[in-house]
Structures are given as structure tokens and as C-alpha cells.
């Protein structure tokens, strides 16, 4: 079984808040922010629990890590969690099979990777953005608190090259490349979590954005850190319920876009692999609904937060 982990950290001037993110595995809420005029760093959250308390003096401390969002495991042998990886982050819903999206509109998001569930994808791990332990279809999510959709591929498909595609027209906000892409590997620094977080840092399995207007819908002064290794974030306009999408665990040197680039729906932006906090090749695909790291579930179902309309353009979403 393969799993991946994603860590997400938000640090802001005037506030420091941990956000769920690119680490794949158990869902962890990071440490509370330290006030800018008050000091220490918020403690990193432990796996599965709420993170450390805020710092109390000096400048904003480092945000606690959030261990959410990972990618799907590379097999669907575990019917409860699909290909779930360590920490339960991996695969899809019941029996590891992708469910219908409930999509009724062609305005939404397109399937972001060149594989078809139950054919060329090995498994799909559903989100649990409302943290109730259930996916949209009342089956098992990738893991409790899973923040994205994990789409698992085989090692052979990774080597051959599996295209990752923009889910809709948009502008690239962040793009990171160059990290080792076959994690886990205990001897590879790019597969290990960093000891601290800082704007523009690219240490271990984590990459951080510059400090900028990245709080909420684009205000304040914040930076985000992702444990997806090689990561792309695209901002979208004109897609109801979608602010941005994130793509994690990408193949080294496969990223084809840069911040500021305009991309078109279906355009290849990278290839899927196992970079960062990951234990097997897959794409971690995450949807931000109203602002930076404000998560949305694209799948419609009775047990998820989304009761309609679907955020996917097609039903099923890979029927592009």
C-alpha cells in the first residue's frame, strides 16, 4: 500500500494560523498563530490532534503543521480506505472505487490527471473536509479529515509519464519543482519533514510561498507551506464555488508552468509522481472554495458538506 502526506502552513503578519495542507496522512490541525507583536512560534500540531498554542511575544511564530490532504495510495486492496497509506490518507471510498460526481453542469472542474478510475487509476481517495469520518457517498474517505482527492497510479505509469492537467482556465499562483519524486526514502532529505517553516523556504519535503497578500481571498501578508514537494496552485475565475486548485507530489522537472502564467482547461501542467510527504505515486488534487486554503469538497453526496451542485464539469468527472 502507498500513501502520501501533505502539510500546509499559513503564516501571516498580524496573525499566524495553521492551515490544512499538503501533508498526506492523518489530519492534523497546526499550532495557533503567534501575534505579530507577541513572540514565539506556534507549536507544530501532532498527527491527529490540534496543534501547539500560539506564541506569546515578539513576532509571529511559525505555523503548526497540518497533516491533511494527501494523495491516494497505489492500490485498492483495502476496501475500507482504498489504497490508503500510512496514517490513512490514501485511497478512495468504499472498495477503493470512485463514485459518481453528481455533476450536472459543464462549468465546473475537469478531471485533473490522465487516468480513468477502475481502468488506469489504481484508486481514488475521497475528501473528508467536514471531518466527520465519511466521504460524500457515506463510504470511507482517503482518511479522516482528508482535504483533497487522491488519485493513485502505478509505478509503471509514473515512469512512463502520466499527465497532470489544469482543471479549469486560470492563472498560476505558485509552482514548485526540483524535489526528489520517489518518496518515501529514509536516506533522501527531500522526503523528510523540515524542523521549521519560513517564507520562501524549500526544505525537506516542504515548499513555502513568498510572503504576500495570501490571506483569505487575497489580503494581508501571509505565506503558505506545502509538504507536497513539487506543487502547483492555480487561481480560477468564473467557476462557482471554486477559488483555486492545488496539485501535489508532481514528478521532478515535469512542471511546465510558472507563477503568473495563464493556463487553459485541460492543459498539461506537470506529471504525477511521489514527491514530498508521500508513500506512493499519485496526484493529490485539492479545491479551495472561497479563499486561500478554504477547502471545498467537489463531490456531491448525502454524507459530505456538498449537497449540490457538484463542482465537477462532468458526471463522472473523468468523462471529459
C-alpha positions as CSV (number, residue, x, y, z in Angstrom):
1,X,0.0,0.0,0.0
2,X,1.2,3.5,-0.7
3,X,0.2,6.7,0.9
4,X,1.2,10.3,0.9
5,X,1.2,13.1,3.3
6,X,0.6,16.8,2.9
7,X,1.4,19.6,5.3
8,X,0.0,23.0,5.0
9,X,1.1,26.0,7.0
10,X,0.0,29.6,6.9
11,X,2.0,32.4,8.5
12,X,0.8,36.0,8.4
13,X,1.9,39.3,9.7
14,X,-0.6,40.2,12.4
15,X,-1.7,36.6,12.5
16,X,-0.3,33.2,12.3
17,X,-2.6,30.4,11.5
18,X,-2.0,26.8,10.7
19,X,-3.9,25.6,7.7
20,X,-4.6,22.2,6.4
21,X,-2.5,21.2,3.6
22,X,0.0,19.3,1.7
23,X,0.9,16.7,4.1
24,X,-0.7,13.4,3.4
25,X,-1.8,11.2,6.1
26,X,-3.5,11.8,9.4
27,X,-5.4,15.0,9.7
28,X,-3.7,17.4,12.0
29,X,-4.5,21.0,12.8
30,X,-1.4,23.0,13.3
31,X,-0.4,25.3,16.1
32,X,-2.2,28.5,16.7
33,X,-0.7,31.7,15.4
34,X,1.5,33.9,17.5
35,X,0.5,37.6,17.4
36,X,3.0,39.7,15.4
37,X,3.7,41.8,18.4
38,X,3.9,38.7,20.6
39,X,6.6,36.2,20.3
40,X,7.1,32.5,20.0
41,X,6.2,30.1,17.2
42,X,3.1,28.1,17.4
43,X,3.9,24.5,18.0
44,X,3.5,22.1,15.2
45,X,0.4,20.0,15.5
46,X,0.8,16.4,16.4
47,X,-0.7,13.9,14.0
48,X,-4.4,13.6,14.6
49,X,-4.6,16.3,17.2
50,X,-4.8,20.1,17.4
51,X,-1.5,21.8,17.3
52,X,0.5,23.8,19.7
53,X,-0.5,27.0,21.3
54,X,0.3,30.4,19.9
55,X,3.5,32.2,20.7
56,X,3.2,34.9,23.3
57,X,5.7,37.6,22.4
58,X,7.8,39.0,19.6
59,X,7.0,38.3,16.0
60,X,4.6,35.8,14.6
61,X,5.8,32.3,15.2
62,X,5.9,29.5,12.7
63,X,2.6,27.9,11.9
64,X,1.8,24.5,13.2
65,X,1.8,21.8,10.6
66,X,-1.4,20.4,9.2
67,X,-1.2,16.9,8.1
68,X,-4.0,16.8,5.7
69,X,-4.7,16.4,2.1
70,X,-2.5,13.6,1.0
71,X,-2.7,11.5,-2.0
72,X,-4.2,8.2,-2.8
73,X,-2.4,5.0,-2.2
74,X,-1.3,3.0,-5.2
75,X,-3.5,0.0,-4.7
76,X,-7.1,-0.7,-3.8
77,X,-6.6,-3.7,-1.7
78,X,-8.1,-2.2,1.5
79,X,-11.8,-1.9,1.0
80,X,-12.3,0.4,3.8
81,X,-9.8,3.0,2.7
82,X,-8.8,2.0,-0.8
83,X,-5.2,2.5,-1.2
84,X,-4.7,4.3,2.0
85,X,-1.2,4.9,3.1
86,X,0.3,5.4,6.4
87,X,-1.9,7.5,8.5
88,X,-5.0,6.5,6.5
89,X,-4.5,9.1,3.9
90,X,-4.5,7.2,0.8
91,X,-7.2,5.9,-1.4
92,X,-10.8,6.1,-2.3
93,X,-14.1,5.4,-0.9
94,X,-15.7,2.0,-0.3
95,X,-13.8,-0.7,-2.1
96,X,-11.4,2.0,-3.4
97,X,-13.8,2.8,-6.2
98,X,-14.6,6.3,-7.5
99,X,-18.2,7.3,-7.1
100,X,-20.3,9.4,-9.4
101,X,-19.8,13.1,-9.0
102,X,-23.4,14.2,-9.3
103,X,-22.3,16.8,-11.8
104,X,-25.0,18.5,-13.8
105,X,-23.0,21.4,-15.3
106,X,-20.1,21.8,-17.7
107,X,-19.0,24.9,-16.0
108,X,-17.1,23.1,-13.2
109,X,-13.8,21.4,-12.8
110,X,-12.3,18.8,-15.3
111,X,-10.6,15.6,-14.2
112,X,-7.0,16.7,-13.5
113,X,-5.0,13.6,-14.4
114,X,-4.7,11.2,-17.4
115,X,-6.1,8.1,-15.9
116,X,-9.6,6.6,-15.5
117,X,-10.7,5.0,-12.2
118,X,-11.1,1.2,-12.3
119,X,-9.1,1.2,-15.5
120,X,-5.8,3.1,-15.4
121,X,-6.1,4.8,-12.0
122,X,-5.4,2.3,-9.2
123,X,-7.7,4.0,-6.6
124,X,-9.4,7.2,-5.6
125,X,-9.3,8.6,-2.1
126,X,-12.2,11.0,-1.3
127,X,-12.1,14.1,0.8
128,X,-13.4,14.5,4.3
129,X,-13.3,18.3,4.6
130,X,-16.1,18.4,7.2
131,X,-14.1,15.9,9.3
132,X,-16.9,13.6,10.1
133,X,-15.0,10.4,9.1
134,X,-17.2,9.9,6.0
135,X,-16.8,10.7,2.3
136,X,-19.5,12.3,0.3
137,X,-21.1,8.9,-0.5
138,X,-21.1,7.8,3.2
139,X,-18.2,5.4,2.5
140,X,-14.6,5.7,3.8
141,X,-12.7,8.8,2.8
142,X,-9.0,8.7,2.0
143,X,-8.6,9.1,5.7
144,X,-10.4,11.1,8.4
145,X,-10.1,14.7,7.7
146,X,-8.7,14.2,4.2
147,X,-8.6,17.5,2.4
148,X,-8.4,16.6,-1.2
149,X,-9.0,13.8,-3.8
150,X,-6.1,11.4,-4.1
151,X,-5.8,9.7,-7.5
152,X,-3.3,6.8,-7.4
153,X,-1.3,5.5,-10.3
154,X,1.1,2.6,-10.7
155,X,4.9,2.9,-10.5
156,X,5.0,2.0,-14.2
157,X,2.6,4.8,-15.1
158,X,4.7,7.2,-13.2
159,X,7.8,6.2,-15.0
160,X,6.1,6.3,-18.4
161,X,4.6,9.7,-17.6
162,X,1.1,10.5,-16.5
163,X,0.0,14.0,-17.4
164,X,-1.5,16.3,-14.7
165,X,-3.8,18.9,-16.3
166,X,-5.3,22.2,-15.3
167,X,-8.9,21.5,-14.0
168,X,-10.1,24.9,-15.4
169,X,-8.8,28.1,-17.0
170,X,-6.9,30.2,-14.6
171,X,-3.6,31.8,-13.5
172,X,-0.8,30.0,-11.8
173,X,-0.3,31.4,-8.3
174,X,2.5,29.1,-7.2
175,X,4.7,26.5,-8.9
176,X,7.5,24.4,-7.3
177,X,9.7,21.8,-8.9
178,X,13.1,20.1,-8.4
179,X,12.3,17.9,-5.4
180,X,13.1,14.2,-5.4
181,X,9.9,12.4,-6.6
182,X,10.0,8.8,-5.3
183,X,9.3,9.1,-1.6
184,X,9.3,7.6,0.8
185,X,13.1,7.2,1.2
186,X,14.7,7.4,4.6
187,X,18.0,8.4,3.0
188,X,16.6,11.2,0.9
189,X,16.4,14.7,2.6
190,X,13.6,15.7,0.2
191,X,11.3,13.1,1.8
192,X,11.7,14.3,5.4
193,X,9.7,17.0,7.2
194,X,11.6,20.2,7.9
195,X,12.2,21.3,11.5
196,X,10.8,24.8,10.9
197,X,9.0,26.9,8.3
198,X,9.8,30.2,6.7
199,X,8.6,32.3,3.8
200,X,10.3,31.2,0.5
201,X,11.9,28.2,2.2
202,X,12.2,24.9,0.4
203,X,13.5,22.5,3.0
204,X,12.9,18.7,3.1
205,X,9.5,17.7,1.7
206,X,8.1,21.1,2.2
207,X,8.0,24.2,-0.1
208,X,6.8,27.7,1.1
209,X,5.5,30.6,-0.8
210,X,6.9,34.1,-0.5
211,X,5.3,36.5,2.0
212,X,2.4,38.2,0.2
213,X,-1.3,39.0,0.0
214,X,-2.2,35.4,0.5
215,X,-4.6,35.6,3.5
216,X,-8.3,35.0,2.9
217,X,-9.3,35.9,-0.6
218,X,-6.1,37.9,-1.2
219,X,-5.4,40.3,1.6
220,X,-3.0,40.8,4.5
221,X,0.5,39.4,4.5
222,X,0.8,35.6,4.7
223,X,2.8,32.7,3.4
224,X,1.8,29.1,2.9
225,X,3.9,25.9,3.1
226,X,3.1,22.6,1.3
227,X,4.5,19.2,2.0
228,X,3.7,18.0,-1.5
229,X,7.3,18.5,-2.6
230,X,6.6,19.6,-6.2
231,X,3.4,21.6,-6.1
232,X,1.2,23.8,-8.4
233,X,-1.6,26.1,-7.3
234,X,-3.9,27.7,-9.9
235,X,-6.4,30.6,-9.2
236,X,-9.7,30.3,-11.1
237,X,-12.3,32.9,-12.0
238,X,-15.9,32.1,-13.2
239,X,-16.1,28.7,-11.6
240,X,-18.9,28.9,-9.0
241,X,-17.7,27.7,-5.6
242,X,-14.0,27.5,-6.7
243,X,-11.3,29.9,-5.7
244,X,-8.2,27.8,-6.6
245,X,-7.0,24.2,-7.1
246,X,-3.8,22.6,-5.9
247,X,-1.8,19.7,-7.4
248,X,0.8,17.8,-5.2
249,X,3.5,15.2,-5.5
250,X,4.5,16.0,-9.0
251,X,7.3,14.5,-11.0
252,X,10.7,16.2,-10.7
253,X,11.4,18.5,-13.6
254,X,8.0,17.9,-15.1
255,X,6.4,21.2,-14.1
256,X,5.6,23.2,-17.2
257,X,4.2,26.4,-15.7
258,X,5.4,29.4,-13.7
259,X,3.7,31.9,-11.4
260,X,1.7,34.4,-13.4
261,X,1.2,32.0,-16.4
262,X,-2.3,31.8,-17.8
263,X,-3.4,28.2,-18.3
264,X,-6.3,26.7,-20.1
265,X,-8.6,23.9,-19.0
266,X,-7.0,20.5,-19.9
267,X,-3.6,22.0,-20.5
268,X,-0.8,19.7,-19.2
269,X,1.0,21.4,-16.3
270,X,3.1,18.5,-15.0
271,X,3.2,14.7,-14.4
272,X,2.2,12.7,-11.4
273,X,4.8,11.1,-9.1
274,X,5.5,10.7,-5.4
275,X,7.3,13.8,-4.3
276,X,7.1,15.3,-0.8
277,X,5.2,13.7,2.1
278,X,4.0,10.7,0.0
279,X,4.3,7.0,0.1
280,X,3.3,6.2,-3.4
281,X,2.7,7.7,-6.9
282,X,-0.5,9.7,-7.1
283,X,-1.9,13.1,-7.6
284,X,-3.3,15.0,-4.6
285,X,-5.9,17.3,-6.0
286,X,-7.4,19.9,-3.7
287,X,-10.1,22.5,-4.2
288,X,-10.2,25.8,-2.3
289,X,-13.7,27.2,-2.3
290,X,-13.7,30.8,-1.2
291,X,-10.1,31.8,-0.4
292,X,-6.6,30.6,0.3
293,X,-6.8,27.2,1.8
294,X,-10.5,27.4,2.4
295,X,-11.4,23.9,1.5
296,X,-14.3,22.7,-0.6
297,X,-15.4,19.2,-1.5
298,X,-16.1,18.9,-5.2
299,X,-18.1,15.7,-4.8
300,X,-21.9,15.7,-4.1
301,X,-23.4,13.3,-1.6
302,X,-25.6,12.8,1.4
303,X,-22.7,12.5,3.9
304,X,-20.5,15.3,2.6
305,X,-20.6,19.1,3.1
306,X,-21.6,19.5,-0.6
307,X,-25.2,18.7,-1.3
308,X,-25.2,20.3,-4.7
309,X,-24.4,21.4,-7.2
310,X,-21.3,19.4,-7.9
311,X,-18.0,21.3,-8.6
312,X,-17.2,18.9,-11.4
313,X,-18.0,19.7,-15.0
314,X,-19.0,16.1,-15.9
315,X,-20.5,13.1,-14.4
316,X,-18.4,11.1,-13.9
317,X,-15.7,13.8,-13.8
318,X,-13.3,11.8,-15.9
319,X,-15.8,11.8,-18.8
320,X,-14.2,15.0,-20.2
